[in-house]
Amino acid sequence: MIAVLAVIALFSCQEDFDKVRNINLASEDPVGIGENANAIHTDSGKVVANLLAPKLLDYSNRKFSYSEFPDGVTVYFYEDDKKSTITADYAIRYDQTGLVDMRGNVVLITSDSTQLLADQVYWDQNDSWIFSDQPYRIKFNDGSYNDGSSFDSNKDFTTFLSRKNTGVQLIENENPPEDDGI
């Protein structure tokens, strides 16, 4: 008789647990909330990124899981003793795709002092690709700049594709023109 009651109690507890879990999964609330988040990402024992955020909302309980940074984010990237920084007023990272959407006063500063300013920038973590379909300004360390309507670029801006742009480019002329007396 005692064994029967124990089995009934065990199954009823499991049923209650499943109900509570399903309620939490159906909720619009995040499964976790982090305050003053400081996440460090390493690769082969080397720090490659450091994320700082006043608030982190974890929605890994969703079918299409994501992490949200409603109060802004700062990320430092490290590669071969070089540091790049990106800040934004808001960010969201989608787990399945590795896509990060950063919005509001997005500022990216590379290790060579190139600055990218935009209202919205996407970072494809899987392909190390940065892009936007919003207006932007990029300032290079030599003083030249480019304003455009949208862009695509690799992470270090050695391949930068811009659309509908204007700007000032400083070009060194190795062979100055000869003085023709005019």
N, C-alpha and C positions, 0 to 999 in steps of 0.2 A: 504494500500500500504506500509506504514511504517512497519507494523507488518510482512509482507511478506519479505521485505528486511532484517529485523532483523533476521528472521528465516534462510534465505539464508546465511547471514554473519556468524551466529552461526555454521551452519553445515560446511561451508567452513573452518572456523577456526579449527573445530574438525578434519576435514580431513587433514589439514596441520600439526596439532599436531601429528596425528597418523603416518604420513609420517616421521616426524622428529624422533619420538620414534623408528620406525622401522629401520631407518638409524643407530641410536645409538645402537640398539640391534644387528644389523648385523656387526657392527664395531669390529675390533680386539682389540680396545683400552679398557682399564678397565673403568668401570662405575665410579670408584672413585680412587683417589690417596691420600695416607696419608703420611705426612712427620713427622719424629720423633714420631711414634705411641707409645702410652702408654695405653694399654688396661688392665683393672682390671676385673677379673671374681670373683664373689662372690656366695656363697651358704649359704642360711639362714643367711645372714648378715655378714658372715665371708669371708675374702679374701682367695681364694684358689689358685689363679694364677695371675701373673702379666707378661704381654708380652710387651717387648720393641723391637722396630725395627726402623731403620733409614728410611725405606720406606715400605709402604704397598700398594699393588695393589689389588683392589677389582673387581673381575670378577663375581659378582653375577648376571650379565646380561646374563650369558651363561646358556645353558640348563643343563650342569653339572657344577654348580657354584663352585668357589674356590677363595681363597685369596693367594696371592703370596708375599713373602718377599725376593726380589732379592738381597738386600744388607746385609742380615743376620738377625738373630733374637736371642734374649735372653729371656728365660722364667724362672720365679721363681715360684716354686710350694710350697704351704704351707699346712701342715697337722699336727695338734696337736703340735703346736709350733716348728715344724721341717721345715727346708727349703732345697729344692733341686733345682738345677739349670741345665739348658741345653742351650747350645749355638751352633750355626751352621752358616756357611757362606751363606746359602740359605735355604729357607723352602717354602713349599706349603701345604695348608690345604684344603682338599676337603669337602665341606659343607654336602653333602648327606651321605657320609660314615663316617665322623669324623676322617679320616685317615690323618696324618701329615707326610710328607716326608721331612726329614732334610738331607742336603748334605754339604760336605766340612768341614773338621775340626770339626766334631761333638764331643762335650765334655759334658758329663752328670756327675754331681757330686751330690751324694745323701747326705742326712742329716748326715749319719754316715761316710762320707768322701770316700765312694766307688767311683771310677772314671771309666767311660766308654769312650774310645776313638775309633772313627770310621770315615770312610769316608761317610757313609750313614746309617741312622737309621730311622725306621718307628715307629710312635707312634699311636696306635689304641686307640683313646679317649673313645670309647664306651665300650671297654673291659679292659681298663687300662693295655694294653699289649705293650711291646717294642720288636722290632725284627729287624734283618738285615740279608741279604744274602751276605754281604760284610765282609772282614776281620776286626777284631776288637782287642782291648786289654782292659781288665778290670783289674783294680788295686784295691785290697781290703785294708781296713784300717789297717790290720795286716801285710802288706808288701807282701802278696802273690799276684800273678797275673796269668792271663790266656790269651793266644793269640789263636784265633780261626778263622775259615773261615766263620762262621755264628752263630747266637744265637736267642733264644726266651726267654723272661723273663716277669715276672710280674713287676709292677712299682717299687717295693722296693727290687728287686733282691733276694727275698727269694726262688723263683722258677726260676732257671737259667739253661736253656738247651743249651749246646754248641756242635758244630760239628767240627770234625777234629781240636782238640785243643792240645796245649802244654802249660806248665806253671809250676809254683812253688806254691805248697800249703803248708802252715805251719799248722801242726797238733799238738795239745797238747796231750801228752800222760799222762793220769792220773795215770797209773800204770807202772812206768819205769821197764824195764827188770832187773831181778836180776843178779848180777855180778857172772858169772860162772867161774871166775878165768882165763879167756883167755886174 
